[in-house]
Amino acid sequence: TGPDAVRKAIAHRPDVVLMDVRLSGMSGIEACKEIKHTAPSVRVIILTSYGDDDTVF
């Protein structure tokens, strides 16, 4: 879930977090913003298999 990704990224401070745009609990974009706000050294890569612009942007 999005909240789980945020908690784990903050707790473990990995070099890179890889996540999808769509997560349960919060979007991948929201999770990315929260991770970057709390742990700015953590890099986030967001991948998705969704092709429609509304999902991606």
N, C-alpha and C positions, 0 to 999 in steps of 0.2 A: 504494500500500500504506500501511498505518498507519505503519510506521517511516519511509517516505519523507515522509509528511505531517509527521511530527514534525521530521525533519531540515530540511526546507524551511522550516517555520514558524520554527524557531530561527535558521536562517541568514538569512532574509529579513525577519523580524519585521514581517509585514504587519499592517494594522489589524484585518483580519478573515480568518478561515479558515472556509471552507464545506466540510463533509464529510458523508459518510453514516455511519450507525450501523455498517454492516457493511463492513469493510475486510479485505484479506488481511494476514496478519502480526500484527495486533492489532486489537481492535475500535475503532470510532470513539470510544467512551467512554474507553477506555484511552489512546488518542492524545490526546484532549482533556485528560485529567488530566496527561499528561506535558508537553504544550504549556503548560498553565497553571502548572505547577510551575516550568518552566524559563524561560518567557517570559510572566509574568503580565499584561503590558500587551496581549497579543494576545487578541482576542475570538474565540470559536469558536461558530459556528452549526452545529448538526447537524440535517440533514434526512433523511428516509427515505420510501420508498414502501411500506415494510412496515407492515401494519396490525395485526398480532397483538401483544398486550401483552407476551408473552415476549421478543420482539425489541426492542421499544421501551423497556420498563422493565427 
